[in-house]
Amino acid sequence: ARQEVMYIKGSEGQSVDLSCTPEQTGGAPVSLYLTHRCVRPEREVLFMAKDQSPGTVRVNRLYKDRLKVTGGLNSDLLNVTIAHLQRTDTGLYICEFVYTADPSDRTVSGSLEFFLFVEGTESVCQCSSYPPLIYAISAAAGLLLLVLIWLCAAECVSSLIHLNLTTIPQPSMLMSKSKGRGSPHCHSRNYFRLFPDT
């Protein structure tokens, strides 16, 4: 089943808490994975085994000295605090619990997934680290330019057609001019009929 996603917003330098709770009850998990997704490559933030011996706790070097774990795998709630937030911490965080089972261990997601958005304190956008975003913005700008060119061309063609229609003589105008030129001839014929040659 798809997990519920909790949205968390923080600023650079702040701290946030991620509460990892097993979705199922009945038996304690033997280990925990906290992974950071929506980044490339996907990375493991924390691994912790049940005995918590030095060799069974791993923290990603990007989070070194920034993670604090409260509670344990035997408790109902395990809390992970990420301190000194950085913008690169933005992404989806998923807790996964491993249970011993036969013939192989089972991995069960936590009851919640967390989407963390970290706001930068600087006004400058570090867009260079997001090539897909740059490509999308460039494509949108190019499409907008093509639409503007097409609209401009259509407007110019419409203006030319309107101009040509206004300069071409209309049939009614031609007929009125013809009538005007024919009128003197008609009068002259009537004049000669009234005064025939003697």
Secondary structure as UniProt FT lines:
FT   STRAND          4..11
FT   TURN            12..13
FT   STRAND          16..20
FT   STRAND          31..37
FT   STRAND          43..49
FT   TURN            50..51
FT   HELIX           54..56
FT   STRAND          57..59
FT   HELIX           61..63
FT   TURN            64..66
FT   STRAND          67..70
FT   TURN            73..74
FT   STRAND          78..82
FT   HELIX           87..89
FT   STRAND          91..99
FT   STRAND          106..119
FT   HELIX           127..129
FT   HELIX           131..167
FT   HELIX           171..194
//
